[in-house]
């Protein structure tokens, strides 16, 4: 019955349950990063080097030559939908992951598929498919092995040449609500991974495993547990003082590090970006106060032991899902005439932070764009100076940025040649309030959340070139869409980024001038990478719109269809390949209906409340947004009660990603079906 309560009580957004989908700077000296795991032509980590810079020393493609770029090759990826990963490259082979964590190995010159490994979560642990929409952000390479993780929490070591599994280990409780969507990182003979689940109250942690055997080496929990369990652990004893009530029994705490982890070669440390506390309302999880460590924080750990070194909490007592799981980039910057080892992060909350990575003290923090939840960051205390009324104390708050953040998981890139950080940003507000939900609300642990925005720039994204020393933008490129891809920068002074409209662009790293653009026939949310093979520089990217675009379809729907082409593409100077014709984005809905069918208003109302749990994949109010699941108003399956039952209850399409929702009985399934039919007829009424 626990899952049923999640479905009806926590139809959480922004991390969410996929229970109902139906599938038919100031310039710095030019120098390479100091601690790379993949050098030169090698790109062994999703952000290139262990410093997570997203910077390549390749310089064949320059602003003067970028206009000659063309498609070298592409590979269509049948059965994929949301593609969030960035490829890695080793010894002439590209490796990348698909929607359901399948690993592909592709020849870097020809684009020919060499092998594919499918973890088959639907077969191994289908329960996990009920706790998140499917997505995966990549793999890592070390010592002839590919390391990847499945949604169900398994971590794999694969032979890089053959794709054969060497070992597999469970990193989460197979019966718990934790899932894995992030890319592993490799260091010192170990591989490290975190997990999601904060939105379901799961106690978050990060764990390191031996690369050779898969045996767990160490584990660090983000939040404390019971007083008895915390005893003797100084980090947990300190954290427990920042919580009130028996949260470990009632809410779990949250904080799961679902995305970025950075290894510091110079200091032999691991930096972990942690997620929001759970539930959103701090009075519900920790009544009477408390910062709730180590949620919404950056935590430094000893790489050998996993022991706590320092932390910096970005959002004490977070109330808005402003997690800090975003990319943490390491660099050495000249600040006030001194060389400083720093960590840079642009978390969800809209500030750009520069920390001293030896001590964890904040050096500077300024607003990347429109931010209203806080006035500024107090550099003496390190704490935000919050604006009044932002914690929905009087019932409602409207703040910038929105829950998905000014910067989300899409990669930023730092160029030591220009001294700038290239950050994909978004402008939108969130309304949070208590009480009964309205039509456009998601109820998340008793707090109603909706994206709102009517000011200039709302609903749009930008690529911002940020000077981390001066803490100001040097240039900004406005994009027409909100939910866009990450960036990569090169020694050739070119920055690449894909966008939701299907455009893949090259920009001058110093000026922001667009140098070249290609239409790839599908929206891009992933981050590109660049590699060298046969003396030629290539730039590769995955095209597959989706992810949170579904749950935020009211602001992220740009017209891509679930069945549109998903592919990996590679570009080079003088590339001659051509894409086949394909349908572009359209907001036209191909509605399916049986006009003679009579719908029951009570059933429709019941289905409306239930459908919140399905929106993570199928879109808010059944308005799809191109993935990770189809727009059900266009599906023929809900026309038949029997067919709909077979898919939803019996799991007829589980291999294609639609989980079996066996806890729903006939009345619930029928209510869902009738609500979908009603939404289709609403669309017909617009025509």
PEHU-V701549 format. One record per backbone hydrogen bond with DSSP energy under -0.5 kcal/mol. NH is the residue of the N-H (numbers start at 1). CO is the residue of the C=O. E is the energy in kcal/mol with one decimal. If there is no record, write none. Layout:
# PEHU-V701549
NH&CO&E ; NH&CO&E
This chain:
# PEHU-V701549
5&1&-2.0 ; 6&2&-1.7 ; 7&3&-2.5 ; 8&4&-2.3 ; 9&5&-3.1 ; 10&5&-0.6 ; 10&6&-1.6 ; 11&443&-0.6 ; 12&10&-2.2 ; 17&12&-0.5 ; 19&613&-1.2 ; 24&22&-0.7 ; 31&29&-0.5 ; 42&39&-2.6 ; 43&89&-2.1 ; 44&48&-0.6 ; 45&48&-0.7 ; 48&45&-2.9 ; 49&47&-1.7 ; 50&35&-0.6 ; 52&49&-1.7 ; 54&47&-2.3 ; 56&489&-2.1 ; 62&60&-0.7 ; 63&492&-0.7 ; 65&62&-0.6 ; 66&62&-1.9 ; 68&65&-2.6 ; 69&66&-1.9 ; 70&572&-2.4 ; 72&570&-2.7 ; 73&570&-1.7 ; 75&568&-2.4 ; 77&566&-3.2 ; 78&76&-0.7 ; 80&77&-1.6 ; 83&544&-2.4 ; 84&82&-0.6 ; 84&136&-0.8 ; 86&137&-0.9 ; 88&95&-2.6 ; 89&43&-3.1 ; 90&93&-2.1 ; 93&90&-1.2 ; 94&106&-3.1 ; 95&88&-2.5 ; 96&104&-1.7 ; 98&102&-2.1 ; 101&98&-1.7 ; 103&117&-2.7 ; 104&96&-3.1 ; 105&115&-2.6 ; 106&94&-2.7 ; 107&112&-2.9 ; 108&92&-2.4 ; 111&107&-2.2 ; 114&105&-3.4 ; 115&105&-1.3 ; 117&103&-2.7 ; 119&117&-0.5 ; 123&120&-1.3 ; 124&120&-2.6 ; 125&121&-2.2 ; 128&125&-1.3 ; 129&126&-1.2 ; 130&127&-2.0 ; 131&128&-1.8 ; 137&181&-2.0 ; 140&147&-1.9 ; 141&44&-2.0 ; 142&145&-2.1 ; 145&142&-1.6 ; 146&158&-2.5 ; 147&140&-3.0 ; 148&156&-1.3 ; 150&154&-2.4 ; 153&150&-2.1 ; 155&169&-2.9 ; 156&148&-3.3 ; 157&167&-2.2 ; 158&146&-2.9 ; 159&164&-2.8 ; 160&144&-2.3 ; 163&159&-3.1 ; 166&157&-3.5 ; 167&157&-1.3 ; 169&155&-2.2 ; 171&153&-1.7 ; 174&172&-0.5 ; 176&173&-2.0 ; 179&196&-0.9 ; 180&151&-1.4 ; 185&192&-1.8 ; 187&190&-2.5 ; 190&187&-3.6 ; 191&209&-2.4 ; 192&185&-2.8 ; 193&207&-2.1 ; 196&179&-3.5 ; 200&197&-1.6 ; 201&198&-2.0 ; 202&197&-2.3 ; 204&202&-0.6 ; 204&254&-2.2 ; 206&220&-2.3 ; 207&193&-2.3 ; 208&218&-2.5 ; 209&191&-2.9 ; 210&215&-2.8 ; 211&189&-2.7 ; 214&210&-2.6 ; 217&208&-3.3 ; 218&208&-1.3 ; 220&206&-2.7 ; 222&204&-2.5 ; 223&204&-0.7 ; 224&293&-0.5 ; 230&226&-2.2 ; 231&227&-1.1 ; 233&230&-2.3 ; 234&232&-0.7 ; 237&233&-2.6 ; 238&234&-2.2 ; 239&235&-2.0 ; 240&236&-2.4 ; 241&237&-0.8 ; 241&238&-0.8 ; 242&239&-2.2 ; 243&240&-1.4 ; 247&245&-1.4 ; 249&246&-1.5 ; 250&246&-1.9 ; 251&247&-2.4 ; 252&247&-2.7 ; 253&251&-0.6 ; 253&278&-0.6 ; 255&276&-2.4 ; 258&256&-1.6 ; 260&325&-2.2 ; 262&271&-2.4 ; 263&50&-0.7 ; 264&269&-3.4 ; 265&263&-0.8 ; 268&264&-1.4 ; 269&264&-1.4 ; 270&301&-2.6 ; 271&262&-3.1 ; 272&270&-0.5 ; 272&299&-2.8 ; 273&260&-1.5 ; 274&272&-0.6 ; 274&297&-2.7 ; 275&255&-1.2 ; 278&253&-1.7 ; 282&280&-0.6 ; 284&281&-1.1 ; 285&281&-1.2 ; 286&282&-3.0 ; 289&286&-1.5 ; 292&242&-1.9 ; 295&292&-1.7 ; 296&275&-2.6 ; 297&294&-0.5 ; 298&312&-2.5 ; 299&272&-2.4 ; 300&310&-3.1 ; 301&270&-3.0 ; 302&307&-2.7 ; 303&268&-2.1 ; 306&302&-2.9 ; 309&300&-2.8 ; 310&300&-1.1 ; 312&298&-2.4 ; 314&296&-1.5 ; 314&312&-0.7 ; 315&296&-1.5 ; 317&291&-2.5 ; 318&315&-0.9 ; 323&321&-1.7 ; 324&274&-3.0 ; 329&327&-0.5 ; 329&344&-2.6 ; 330&51&-2.3 ; 331&342&-1.8 ; 333&331&-0.5 ; 333&340&-2.3 ; 335&333&-0.8 ; 335&338&-3.0 ; 338&335&-1.7 ; 340&333&-3.3 ; 340&338&-0.5 ; 342&331&-3.0 ; 342&340&-0.7 ; 343&355&-2.1 ; 344&329&-3.0 ; 345&353&-1.9 ; 346&327&-0.6 ; 347&345&-0.5 ; 348&323&-1.3 ; 350&347&-1.2 ; 352&366&-3.1 ; 353&345&-3.0 ; 353&351&-0.6 ; 354&364&-2.5 ; 355&343&-3.0 ; 356&361&-2.9 ; 357&341&-1.8 ; 357&355&-0.7 ; 360&356&-3.4 ; 363&354&-3.1 ; 364&354&-1.5 ; 366&352&-1.4 ; 368&350&-3.1 ; 369&350&-0.6 ; 371&369&-0.6 ; 372&400&-2.0 ; 373&400&-1.4 ; 375&385&-3.2 ; 376&385&-0.7 ; 378&376&-0.5 ; 378&383&-2.8 ; 379&377&-0.7 ; 382&378&-3.0 ; 385&376&-3.4 ; 386&384&-1.0 ; 387&373&-2.3 ; 390&387&-0.8 ; 392&389&-0.5 ; 395&392&-1.0 ; 397&432&-2.7 ; 399&430&-2.4 ; 401&428&-0.6 ; 402&428&-0.9 ; 405&402&-2.2 ; 406&348&-2.3 ; 413&422&-1.7 ; 414&53&-3.1 ; 415&420&-2.6 ; 416&414&-0.6 ; 419&415&-2.4 ; 420&415&-0.6 ; 421&466&-2.7 ; 422&413&-3.6 ; 423&421&-0.7 ; 423&464&-2.9 ; 425&423&-0.6 ; 425&462&-3.3 ; 426&406&-1.6 ; 427&460&-1.9 ; 429&452&-2.2 ; 430&399&-2.7 ; 431&450&-3.2 ; 432&397&-3.0 ; 432&430&-0.5 ; 433&448&-1.8 ; 434&395&-1.7 ; 441&438&-2.0 ; 442&449&-2.1 ; 444&442&-0.8 ; 444&447&-3.5 ; 445&443&-0.7 ; 447&444&-1.6 ; 448&433&-3.4 ; 449&442&-3.1 ; 450&431&-1.8 ; 452&429&-2.5 ; 458&455&-2.4 ; 459&427&-2.6 ; 460&427&-0.7 ; 460&457&-1.4 ; 461&479&-0.6 ; 461&481&-1.3 ; 462&425&-2.0 ; 463&477&-2.2 ; 464&423&-2.7 ; 464&462&-0.6 ; 465&475&-2.8 ; 466&421&-3.6 ; 466&464&-0.8 ; 467&472&-2.9 ; 468&419&-0.7 ; 468&466&-0.8 ; 471&467&-1.6 ; 472&467&-1.1 ; 474&465&-3.3 ; 475&465&-1.0 ; 477&463&-2.7 ; 478&476&-0.6 ; 479&461&-3.2 ; 484&482&-1.0 ; 485&498&-1.8 ; 486&526&-0.6 ; 487&411&-2.2 ; 488&496&-1.5 ; 489&54&-2.4 ; 490&494&-1.3 ; 491&56&-1.7 ; 491&58&-0.9 ; 492&58&-1.1 ; 493&490&-1.7 ; 495&507&-2.5 ; 496&488&-2.4 ; 497&505&-2.0 ; 498&486&-0.7 ; 499&503&-2.1 ; 502&499&-1.7 ; 504&518&-2.8 ; 505&497&-2.8 ; 506&516&-2.2 ; 507&495&-3.0 ; 508&513&-2.6 ; 509&493&-2.2 ; 512&508&-2.8 ; 515&506&-3.3 ; 516&506&-1.2 ; 518&504&-2.3 ; 520&502&-2.8 ; 520&518&-0.6 ; 524&499&-2.3 ; 525&83&-0.5 ; 526&542&-0.6 ; 529&540&-2.1 ; 531&538&-1.9 ; 532&41&-0.6 ; 533&536&-2.4 ; 536&533&-1.4 ; 538&531&-3.3 ; 539&571&-2.2 ; 540&529&-2.4 ; 541&569&-2.1 ; 543&567&-3.1 ; 544&523&-0.8 ; 544&542&-0.6 ; 549&546&-1.6 ; 550&547&-1.4 ; 551&616&-0.6 ; 552&548&-1.8 ; 553&550&-1.7 ; 555&552&-1.8 ; 556&552&-2.1 ; 557&553&-1.2 ; 558&556&-0.8 ; 564&561&-1.8 ; 567&543&-1.7 ; 568&75&-2.0 ; 569&541&-2.5 ; 570&73&-2.6 ; 571&539&-2.7 ; 572&70&-2.4 ; 573&537&-0.5 ; 574&68&-2.8 ; 575&572&-1.7 ; 577&71&-2.5 ; 586&559&-2.7 ; 590&588&-0.5 ; 591&589&-1.7 ; 592&633&-2.4 ; 597&594&-2.1 ; 599&597&-0.5 ; 601&599&-0.6 ; 604&600&-2.6 ; 605&601&-2.2 ; 606&602&-2.0 ; 607&603&-2.6 ; 608&604&-2.1 ; 609&605&-1.6 ; 610&606&-1.8 ; 611&607&-2.4 ; 612&608&-0.6 ; 612&609&-0.7 ; 613&610&-1.9 ; 614&611&-1.8 ; 615&611&-1.1 ; 616&17&-0.5 ; 617&614&-1.4 ; 618&614&-2.5 ; 619&615&-1.8 ; 620&550&-1.3 ; 622&619&-1.8 ; 623&620&-1.6 ; 624&622&-0.9 ; 629&617&-0.8 ; 630&22&-0.7 ; 632&630&-0.7 ; 634&631&-2.0 ; 635&632&-0.9 ; 639&636&-1.5 ; 640&637&-1.7 ; 641&639&-0.5 ; 644&640&-2.6 ; 645&641&-2.2 ; 646&642&-2.2 ; 647&643&-1.9 ; 648&644&-2.8 ; 649&645&-2.0 ; 650&645&-1.5 ; 651&647&-0.7 ; 652&646&-1.6 ; 654&651&-1.7 ; 656&653&-1.2 ; 657&654&-1.7 ; 658&653&-1.8 ; 659&657&-0.8 ; 661&648&-3.1 ; 661&659&-0.6 ; 662&660&-0.9 ; 664&661&-1.4 ; 669&665&-2.4 ; 670&666&-2.5 ; 671&667&-2.0 ; 672&668&-2.2 ; 673&669&-2.2 ; 674&670&-2.5 ; 675&671&-2.1 ; 676&672&-2.2 ; 677&673&-2.2 ; 678&674&-2.4 ; 679&675&-2.4 ; 680&676&-2.1 ; 681&677&-2.1 ; 682&678&-2.0 ; 683&679&-1.7 ; 684&680&-2.1 ; 685&681&-2.1 ; 686&682&-0.5 ; 686&683&-1.2 ; 687&684&-1.5
